[in-house]
Amino acid sequence: MAGADVVVVGAGILGAACTARLSERGLRMTVLEQAASPALGSSGRSAAGVRTQFHTDTNILLSLHSIAECREMPRAEYRPVGYLNLVPPEAWAAHAAGVERQRALGAEVQVLTPHGAQDVVPFVPDGLHACTFGPQDGAVDPHGVTFTFMRQARERGARLYTDPPVTGLERRGEMWHVNTPRSSFDAP
């Protein structure tokens, strides 16, 4: 097969996003998807939730950037339905530190009392210290996101091969050698 700079194994959301981003940088991309179409594995079966309520800068920033991109991607069908976290007393200190990081990085997160959170959704508040609500958290269409990224990558020359499960992966000198039942692919 013709050479590639990168071989991506899997055309779910992450594989498609990596392929789109690397092809933006001018890299020659090959994508191997074992199913008959992208997003038929875990990406297509996911709830496709997007949220900023994490505790590490990397996850918070990744989510903020992803949400901003999905807002501008029509096929993503981003729906900001919000996520409500119910936090017991013993978990509050760590959770509150996460809220500080989220807010410092630009995430919209509200701290609510269990009583005040009843306006979001009714629940039994027994045993809870506080709640957090991220109004920009929500859901996207995983197929729409994946196919948008793959379309962008293919417009830049990326090649997608469906239905070849990877049967072997081996480093040979400076190259990776990837085997499928029908072909082999090489990339540094």
Secondary structure in CASP SS format (residue, H / E / C, confidence):
PFRMAT SS
TARGET T0000
AUTHOR 0000-0000-0000
METHOD secondary structure of the structure
MODEL  1
M C 1.00
A C 1.00
G C 1.00
A C 1.00
D C 1.00
V E 1.00
V E 1.00
V E 1.00
V E 1.00
G C 1.00
A C 1.00
G C 1.00
I H 1.00
L H 1.00
G H 1.00
A H 1.00
A H 1.00
C H 1.00
T H 1.00
A H 1.00
R H 1.00
L H 1.00
S H 1.00
E H 1.00
R C 1.00
G C 1.00
L C 1.00
R C 1.00
M E 1.00
T E 1.00
V E 1.00
L E 1.00
E E 1.00
Q C 1.00
A C 1.00
A C 1.00
S C 1.00
P C 1.00
A C 1.00
L C 1.00
G C 1.00
S H 1.00
S H 1.00
G H 1.00
R H 1.00
S C 1.00
A C 1.00
A C 1.00
G E 1.00
V E 1.00
R C 1.00
T C 1.00
Q C 1.00
F C 1.00
H C 1.00
T C 1.00
D H 1.00
T H 1.00
N H 1.00
I H 1.00
L H 1.00
L H 1.00
S H 1.00
L H 1.00
H H 1.00
S H 1.00
I H 1.00
A H 1.00
E H 1.00
C H 1.00
R H 1.00
E C 1.00
M C 1.00
P H 1.00
R H 1.00
A H 1.00
E C 1.00
Y C 1.00
R E 1.00
P C 1.00
V C 1.00
G C 1.00
Y E 1.00
L E 1.00
N E 1.00
L E 1.00
V E 1.00
P C 1.00
P H 1.00
E H 1.00
A H 1.00
W H 1.00
A H 1.00
A H 1.00
H H 1.00
A H 1.00
A H 1.00
G H 1.00
V H 1.00
E H 1.00
R H 1.00
Q H 1.00
R H 1.00
A H 1.00
L C 1.00
G C 1.00
A C 1.00
E C 1.00
V C 1.00
Q E 1.00
V E 1.00
L E 1.00
T C 1.00
P C 1.00
H C 1.00
G H 1.00
A H 1.00
Q H 1.00
D H 1.00
V C 1.00
V C 1.00
P C 1.00
F C 1.00
V C 1.00
P C 1.00
D C 1.00
G C 1.00
L C 1.00
H C 1.00
A E 1.00
C E 1.00
T E 1.00
F E 1.00
G E 1.00
P C 1.00
Q C 1.00
D C 1.00
G E 1.00
A E 1.00
V C 1.00
D C 1.00
P H 1.00
H H 1.00
G H 1.00
V H 1.00
T H 1.00
F H 1.00
T H 1.00
F H 1.00
M H 1.00
R H 1.00
Q H 1.00
A H 1.00
R H 1.00
E H 1.00
R C 1.00
G C 1.00
A C 1.00
R E 1.00
L E 1.00
Y E 1.00
T E 1.00
D C 1.00
P C 1.00
P C 1.00
V C 1.00
T C 1.00
G E 1.00
L E 1.00
E E 1.00
R E 1.00
R E 1.00
G C 1.00
E C 1.00
M E 1.00
W E 1.00
H E 1.00
V E 1.00
N E 1.00
T C 1.00
P C 1.00
R C 1.00
S C 1.00
S E 1.00
F E 1.00
D E 1.00
A E 1.00
P C 1.00
END
